[in-house]
Amino acid sequence: MGRYALLVGCCYLGDRDELQGCYNDVDAMQGLLINRFGFHPNDVIVLTDMPNSPLKPTGAVIKYQLCQMIKRAMAGDVVLFYFSGHGTHQDIWEGPYCKRLEAIVPSDFNLIYNADFRYMVNNMPQGADFVMIADSCYSGGLIDQSKEQVGPGFRPDVCYPTRSYNYGNIGGGRRAKRMPIESVLRHLRPLSHVDSPDIRTLLRDIYGNQASILFRRHVDPDARVDRGILISGCQSNETAVDDDGKHRRPYGLFTDELCSTLRNLRGPMMSNAELVETIRDKLRNKDQHPCLYCSDRRADAPFLWVR
């Protein structure tokens, strides 16, 4: 069975929305996958926005690397995408109805939306799995049209009020891993030849065919394709937390609990649902509630199919 992983950490150094723990999160995940789950080091790609990184995790680079892994995958294989960084969302009004679009924020602010991840899931070969683990704000809907197995019981694509309005430093050495859409616009406007307040227009103008598929052509969100598993660090209306680690190195709360739970596990591997419920319980007093989105069969399957 092939196991391929892309691990991305973005701290946005020098930005007013700078984070601190994302590089450590990626290091922890890399060690966990190689030492605990048997991933071959050559099959684990790490991308960060550190100044000396030879290849930055731009939107185009992330999508290219994942598409290459998907092309390589065969029945029985796992393609894992881990992201630690900012999340954002847009509320799109269509008449009286509001639809929420969740996205992750790559190093160049070329947003990757839930429709892009649905497109990737739909291109996975039969019998293979696309596993996404997202430690970012509003991450509960990042694979469009996925079935909720552990979560709040509402649709992540509907515009529910956010549960936290702390958009930067939230005290105690903690920051929300949430970048306001206004901050994304602030980065994009100087790069565009178009004077527009619409982020979709700016992304199309700047990135062309490298922009989200959501803005380039109709996407069929065929939810019947159930090869995707999303483990999100929080609900679609919540913020995830980046901790400065006051007495140790900085880290993401969700990633820290995920790695700790799996490293200390004795006996048979937990199912995906059991794993998320365990971490959700540990973070119950943190205003951050991890979620699981996948098919019924995959909810009951062992995490990464490890027996």
The 8 nearest C-alpha neighbors of each residue, nearest first, counted from 0:
[[1, 76, 75, 2, 77, 74, 73, 72],
 [0, 2, 76, 77, 3, 72, 75, 73],
 [3, 1, 77, 76, 38, 78, 0, 4],
 [2, 4, 78, 42, 43, 79, 77, 1],
 [5, 3, 79, 43, 78, 80, 44, 42],
 [4, 6, 44, 80, 43, 45, 81, 79],
 [5, 7, 81, 45, 80, 25, 44, 82],
 [8, 6, 46, 82, 47, 45, 81, 83],
 [7, 9, 47, 83, 21, 22, 25, 84],
 [8, 10, 84, 48, 47, 11, 21, 106],
 [9, 11, 18, 12, 17, 21, 19, 84],
 [12, 10, 17, 14, 9, 13, 18, 106],
 [13, 11, 17, 10, 14, 18, 49, 48],
 [12, 14, 17, 11, 15, 16, 10, 18],
 [15, 13, 17, 16, 12, 11, 10, 18],
 [14, 16, 17, 13, 167, 12, 11, 182],
 [17, 15, 14, 18, 167, 178, 11, 177],
 [18, 16, 11, 14, 12, 15, 10, 13],
 [19, 17, 10, 20, 16, 11, 241, 21],
 [20, 18, 249, 10, 21, 243, 17, 241],
 [19, 21, 250, 249, 23, 22, 251, 241],
 [20, 22, 24, 8, 83, 23, 10, 9],
 [23, 21, 25, 8, 24, 20, 26, 47],
 [22, 24, 26, 21, 25, 20, 250, 27],
 [25, 23, 21, 27, 22, 26, 250, 20],
 [24, 26, 28, 22, 23, 27, 8, 29],
 [27, 25, 23, 29, 24, 28, 30, 22],
 [28, 26, 24, 30, 25, 29, 23, 31],
 [29, 27, 31, 25, 30, 26, 32, 24],
 [28, 30, 26, 32, 31, 27, 25, 33],
 [31, 29, 27, 33, 28, 32, 34, 26],
 [30, 32, 28, 35, 34, 29, 33, 27],
 [33, 31, 36, 29, 38, 30, 35, 34],
 [34, 32, 38, 37, 30, 31, 36, 35],
 [35, 33, 31, 30, 32, 37, 36, 38],
 [34, 36, 31, 32, 33, 37, 262, 30],
 [37, 35, 32, 33, 38, 34, 31, 305],
 [36, 38, 33, 34, 35, 39, 32, 2],
 [39, 37, 33, 32, 36, 2, 40, 42],
 [38, 40, 42, 41, 33, 37, 43, 2],
 [41, 39, 43, 42, 38, 33, 44, 29],
 [42, 40, 39, 43, 44, 38, 3, 4],
 [41, 43, 3, 39, 40, 4, 44, 38],
 [44, 42, 4, 40, 41, 5, 3, 45],
 [43, 45, 5, 6, 4, 42, 46, 41],
 [46, 44, 6, 7, 5, 43, 47, 25],
 [47, 45, 7, 56, 6, 55, 8, 44],
 [48, 46, 8, 49, 9, 7, 56, 55],
 [47, 49, 55, 9, 106, 50, 56, 52],
 [48, 50, 52, 47, 51, 12, 55, 10],
 [51, 49, 52, 48, 12, 53, 55, 47],
 [52, 50, 49, 53, 48, 54, 55, 47],
 [51, 53, 49, 54, 50, 55, 48, 47],
 [54, 52, 51, 55, 50, 46, 49, 47],
 [55, 53, 52, 56, 46, 47, 48, 60],
 [54, 56, 48, 57, 47, 52, 46, 53],
 [57, 55, 46, 106, 61, 60, 105, 47],
 [58, 56, 106, 105, 60, 107, 59, 55],
 [57, 59, 109, 61, 105, 60, 62, 110],
 [58, 60, 62, 57, 61, 209, 63, 210],
 [61, 59, 63, 57, 62, 58, 56, 64],
 [62, 60, 64, 58, 63, 59, 56, 57],
 [61, 63, 65, 59, 60, 64, 66, 58],
 [64, 62, 60, 66, 61, 65, 59, 67],
 [63, 65, 67, 61, 66, 62, 60, 68],
 [64, 66, 68, 62, 67, 63, 69, 61],
 [65, 67, 69, 63, 68, 64, 62, 70],
 [68, 66, 70, 64, 65, 69, 63, 71],
 [69, 67, 71, 65, 66, 70, 72, 64],
 [68, 70, 66, 72, 71, 67, 123, 65],
 [71, 69, 67, 68, 72, 66, 123, 73],
 [70, 72, 68, 69, 67, 73, 66, 3],
 [71, 73, 69, 70, 76, 68, 124, 74],
 [74, 72, 76, 124, 127, 75, 71, 126],
 [73, 75, 126, 127, 76, 125, 124, 72],
 [74, 76, 127, 126, 0, 73, 77, 1],
 [77, 75, 1, 127, 0, 74, 73, 72],
 [78, 76, 128, 2, 127, 129, 79, 3],
 [77, 79, 3, 129, 4, 130, 2, 128],
 [80, 78, 4, 130, 131, 129, 3, 77],
 [81, 79, 131, 5, 4, 6, 130, 132],
 [82, 80, 132, 6, 133, 131, 7, 5],
 [81, 83, 7, 133, 134, 8, 6, 84],
 [84, 82, 134, 8, 21, 135, 7, 133],
 [85, 83, 9, 135, 8, 176, 21, 10],
 [84, 86, 176, 177, 135, 104, 178, 103],
 [87, 85, 103, 136, 135, 177, 104, 102],
 [86, 88, 102, 178, 177, 101, 179, 103],
 [89, 87, 101, 100, 102, 99, 90, 180],
 [90, 88, 100, 99, 91, 101, 87, 180],
 [89, 91, 99, 98, 97, 100, 92, 158],
 [92, 90, 98, 97, 89, 99, 93, 100],
 [91, 93, 97, 96, 94, 98, 90, 95],
 [94, 92, 96, 97, 95, 91, 98, 90],
 [93, 95, 96, 92, 97, 91, 98, 90],
 [94, 96, 93, 97, 92, 98, 91, 158],
 [97, 95, 93, 94, 92, 98, 91, 157],
 [96, 98, 92, 91, 158, 93, 90, 157],
 [99, 97, 91, 157, 156, 90, 158, 92],
 [98, 100, 90, 156, 158, 157, 89, 91],
 [99, 101, 89, 88, 90, 156, 98, 102],
 [102, 100, 88, 113, 112, 141, 87, 140],
 [103, 101, 112, 111, 87, 86, 88, 110],
 [102, 104, 86, 111, 110, 85, 87, 105],
 [103, 105, 110, 108, 85, 86, 102, 106],
 [106, 104, 57, 108, 58, 107, 56, 109],
 [105, 107, 57, 56, 108, 48, 9, 104],
 [108, 106, 57, 109, 105, 58, 56, 104],
 [109, 107, 105, 104, 110, 106, 183, 58],
 [110, 108, 58, 107, 105, 210, 111, 202],
 [111, 109, 104, 108, 103, 102, 112, 105],
 [112, 110, 102, 103, 211, 115, 58, 109],
 [113, 111, 102, 114, 115, 101, 110, 211],
 [112, 114, 141, 142, 143, 116, 115, 101],
 [115, 113, 117, 112, 116, 143, 213, 118],
 [116, 114, 118, 112, 113, 117, 212, 111],
 [115, 117, 119, 113, 118, 142, 114, 120],
 [116, 118, 114, 120, 142, 143, 119, 115],
 [117, 119, 115, 121, 116, 120, 114, 122],
 [120, 118, 116, 122, 117, 121, 115, 123],
 [121, 119, 117, 123, 122, 227, 118, 226],
 [120, 122, 118, 119, 123, 224, 117, 221],
 [123, 121, 119, 120, 124, 118, 69, 70],
 [122, 124, 120, 121, 69, 127, 125, 119],
 [125, 123, 127, 73, 126, 122, 74, 72],
 [124, 126, 127, 74, 123, 73, 226, 128],
 [125, 127, 74, 75, 124, 128, 73, 76],
 [128, 126, 74, 76, 75, 125, 124, 77],
 [129, 127, 226, 77, 227, 130, 78, 76],
 [128, 130, 227, 78, 79, 226, 77, 120],
 [131, 129, 79, 228, 227, 229, 78, 128],
 [130, 132, 80, 229, 79, 81, 228, 230],
 [133, 131, 81, 230, 231, 229, 80, 82],
 [132, 134, 82, 231, 135, 232, 81, 138],
 [133, 135, 232, 83, 82, 253, 231, 254],
 [136, 134, 86, 85, 176, 239, 84, 133],
 [135, 137, 238, 86, 239, 177, 176, 138],
 [138, 136, 235, 236, 237, 139, 234, 238],
 [139, 137, 231, 136, 235, 141, 140, 135],
 [140, 138, 235, 234, 231, 137, 141, 233],
 [141, 139, 155, 138, 142, 235, 143, 101],
 [140, 142, 113, 138, 101, 143, 139, 102],
 [143, 141, 113, 117, 116, 140, 145, 144],
 [142, 144, 113, 117, 114, 145, 141, 140],
 [145, 143, 222, 142, 146, 220, 117, 221],
 [146, 144, 292, 143, 293, 142, 222, 147],
 [147, 145, 292, 293, 294, 148, 144, 222],
 [146, 148, 292, 149, 291, 145, 150, 293],
 [147, 149, 291, 292, 146, 150, 293, 298],
 [150, 148, 291, 290, 147, 272, 276, 292],
 [149, 151, 290, 152, 147, 148, 291, 234],
 [152, 150, 153, 149, 234, 290, 288, 147],
 [153, 151, 150, 154, 147, 149, 148, 155],
 [154, 152, 151, 155, 150, 157, 147, 159],
 [153, 155, 156, 157, 152, 147, 140, 151],
 [156, 154, 140, 235, 157, 153, 139, 99],
 [155, 157, 99, 154, 98, 100, 140, 158],
 [156, 158, 98, 99, 155, 154, 159, 97],
 [159, 157, 99, 97, 98, 90, 160, 156],
 [158, 160, 157, 161, 236, 155, 235, 99],
 [161, 159, 162, 236, 158, 163, 237, 157],
 [162, 160, 236, 163, 237, 159, 164, 235],
 [161, 163, 237, 236, 160, 164, 238, 286],
 [164, 162, 165, 161, 237, 238, 166, 236],
 [163, 165, 166, 162, 161, 238, 237, 167],
 [166, 164, 163, 169, 167, 175, 168, 238],
 [165, 167, 175, 164, 177, 168, 178, 179],
 [168, 166, 174, 175, 165, 169, 16, 177],
 [167, 169, 174, 170, 173, 175, 166, 165],
 [170, 168, 174, 173, 165, 167, 175, 171],
 [171, 169, 172, 173, 168, 174, 167, 165],
 [170, 172, 173, 169, 242, 168, 243, 245],
 [173, 171, 243, 170, 242, 174, 245, 168],
 [174, 172, 242, 171, 169, 241, 170, 168],
 [173, 175, 168, 241, 169, 167, 240, 176],
 [174, 176, 240, 177, 167, 239, 166, 238],
 [177, 175, 85, 136, 135, 239, 240, 84],
 [176, 178, 85, 86, 136, 175, 87, 166],
 [177, 179, 87, 85, 86, 180, 182, 16],
 [180, 178, 181, 182, 87, 177, 183, 166],
 [179, 181, 183, 182, 184, 178, 87, 88],
 [180, 182, 184, 179, 183, 185, 178, 186],
 [183, 181, 185, 179, 180, 184, 178, 186],
 [182, 184, 180, 186, 185, 181, 187, 108],
 [185, 183, 187, 181, 186, 182, 188, 180],
 [186, 184, 182, 183, 187, 188, 181, 189],
 [187, 185, 183, 184, 188, 182, 189, 108],
 [186, 188, 184, 190, 185, 189, 183, 191],
 [187, 189, 190, 191, 185, 184, 186, 201],
 [190, 188, 191, 187, 186, 185, 192, 184],
 [191, 189, 187, 188, 205, 192, 186, 201],
 [192, 190, 193, 188, 205, 189, 201, 204],
 [191, 193, 194, 190, 204, 205, 189, 188],
 [194, 192, 191, 195, 201, 204, 200, 188],
 [193, 195, 192, 196, 188, 191, 201, 197],
 [194, 196, 197, 193, 201, 200, 198, 188],
 [195, 197, 198, 194, 184, 201, 200, 188],
 [198, 196, 195, 200, 199, 201, 184, 202],
 [197, 199, 201, 200, 202, 196, 184, 195],
 [198, 200, 202, 201, 197, 203, 214, 204],
 [199, 201, 203, 198, 197, 202, 204, 195],
 [202, 200, 198, 204, 199, 203, 205, 191],
 [201, 203, 199, 205, 204, 200, 206, 210],
 [204, 202, 207, 200, 201, 206, 205, 210],
 [203, 205, 201, 202, 207, 206, 200, 191],
 [206, 204, 202, 191, 203, 207, 201, 190],
 [205, 207, 210, 209, 203, 202, 204, 208],
 [208, 206, 203, 209, 210, 204, 205, 202],
 [209, 207, 210, 206, 215, 203, 211, 212],
 [208, 210, 206, 207, 59, 211, 58, 212],
 [211, 209, 206, 208, 207, 203, 202, 212],
 [212, 210, 213, 214, 111, 115, 209, 112],
 [211, 213, 215, 214, 115, 216, 210, 114],
 [212, 214, 211, 215, 114, 216, 218, 115],
 [215, 213, 212, 211, 216, 199, 203, 210],
 [216, 214, 212, 213, 211, 217, 208, 210],
 [217, 215, 214, 212, 218, 213, 211, 219],
 [216, 218, 219, 213, 215, 212, 214, 220],
 [219, 217, 220, 216, 213, 114, 212, 118],
 [218, 220, 221, 217, 118, 114, 117, 222],
 [221, 219, 222, 218, 117, 144, 143, 114],
 [220, 222, 223, 219, 224, 121, 144, 117],
 [221, 223, 224, 144, 220, 145, 225, 143],
 [224, 222, 221, 225, 220, 121, 226, 145],
 [223, 225, 222, 121, 226, 221, 120, 227],
 [224, 226, 227, 223, 294, 222, 293, 120],
 [227, 225, 128, 224, 120, 129, 127, 123],
 [226, 228, 129, 120, 225, 128, 130, 293],
 [227, 229, 130, 293, 292, 131, 129, 230],
 [230, 228, 131, 292, 291, 132, 130, 231],
 [231, 229, 291, 132, 290, 131, 133, 228],
 [230, 232, 133, 290, 138, 139, 289, 233],
 [231, 233, 289, 134, 253, 133, 135, 239],
 [234, 232, 289, 288, 287, 231, 237, 239],
 [233, 235, 139, 237, 236, 288, 137, 289],
 [234, 236, 137, 139, 155, 138, 237, 140],
 [237, 235, 161, 234, 137, 162, 160, 159],
 [238, 236, 234, 162, 137, 235, 161, 233],
 [237, 239, 136, 175, 137, 163, 177, 176],
 [238, 240, 136, 176, 135, 175, 233, 287],
 [241, 239, 175, 174, 176, 252, 251, 242],
 [240, 242, 251, 174, 173, 250, 20, 175],
 [243, 241, 173, 244, 250, 249, 251, 172],
 [244, 242, 249, 172, 245, 173, 19, 250],
 [243, 245, 249, 247, 248, 242, 246, 250],
 [244, 246, 243, 247, 172, 248, 249, 242],
 [247, 245, 244, 248, 243, 249, 242, 172],
 [248, 246, 244, 245, 249, 243, 250, 242],
 [247, 249, 244, 250, 243, 246, 245, 20],
 [250, 248, 244, 243, 20, 242, 19, 247],
 [251, 249, 20, 242, 24, 241, 23, 252],
 [250, 252, 241, 254, 253, 20, 242, 240],
 [253, 251, 255, 254, 240, 250, 256, 241],
 [252, 254, 256, 255, 232, 251, 257, 134],
 [255, 253, 257, 251, 256, 252, 258, 24],
 [254, 256, 252, 258, 253, 257, 251, 259],
 [255, 257, 259, 253, 254, 258, 260, 278],
 [258, 256, 254, 260, 255, 259, 253, 261],
 [257, 259, 261, 255, 260, 256, 262, 254],
 [260, 258, 256, 262, 257, 261, 255, 263],
 [259, 261, 257, 263, 258, 262, 256, 264],
 [262, 260, 264, 258, 263, 259, 257, 31],
 [263, 261, 259, 260, 264, 258, 35, 31],
 [264, 262, 260, 261, 259, 265, 258, 266],
 [265, 263, 261, 262, 260, 266, 268, 267],
 [264, 266, 263, 267, 268, 262, 261, 269],
 [265, 267, 268, 264, 269, 306, 263, 261],
 [268, 266, 306, 269, 265, 264, 305, 301],
 [267, 269, 306, 301, 305, 270, 266, 302],
 [270, 268, 301, 273, 274, 302, 267, 271],
 [269, 271, 301, 300, 273, 302, 299, 272],
 [272, 270, 302, 274, 298, 273, 301, 300],
 [271, 273, 298, 275, 270, 274, 276, 299],
 [274, 272, 270, 276, 275, 271, 269, 277],
 [275, 273, 277, 271, 272, 276, 269, 270],
 [274, 276, 278, 272, 277, 273, 279, 271],
 [275, 277, 279, 273, 274, 278, 272, 280],
 [278, 276, 274, 280, 275, 279, 273, 281],
 [279, 277, 281, 275, 280, 276, 282, 256],
 [278, 280, 276, 282, 288, 289, 277, 281],
 [279, 281, 283, 277, 278, 282, 276, 288],
 [282, 280, 278, 279, 283, 277, 256, 284],
 [283, 281, 285, 279, 280, 284, 278, 287],
 [282, 284, 280, 285, 281, 279, 288, 286],
 [283, 285, 282, 286, 287, 281, 280, 288],
 [284, 286, 287, 282, 283, 288, 281, 240],
 [287, 285, 284, 288, 283, 282, 237, 162],
 [288, 286, 285, 233, 239, 282, 237, 289],
 [287, 289, 233, 279, 234, 290, 282, 286],
 [290, 288, 233, 232, 231, 279, 234, 275],
 [291, 289, 150, 149, 231, 230, 233, 234],
 [290, 292, 230, 149, 148, 229, 147, 231],
 [291, 293, 147, 229, 146, 148, 145, 228],
 [294, 292, 228, 146, 145, 227, 297, 298],
 [293, 295, 297, 296, 225, 298, 146, 292],
 [296, 294, 298, 297, 293, 299, 148, 146],
 [297, 295, 294, 298, 299, 300, 293, 225],
 [296, 298, 300, 294, 299, 295, 293, 271],
 [297, 299, 272, 295, 271, 296, 300, 294],
 [298, 300, 270, 297, 296, 271, 272, 301],
 [299, 301, 297, 270, 298, 271, 296, 304],
 [302, 300, 270, 304, 269, 305, 268, 271],
 [301, 303, 271, 304, 270, 305, 269, 300],
 [302, 304, 305, 301, 77, 130, 36, 300],
 [305, 303, 301, 302, 306, 300, 270, 268],
 [306, 304, 303, 301, 302, 268, 36, 267],
 [305, 268, 267, 304, 301, 302, 269, 303]]
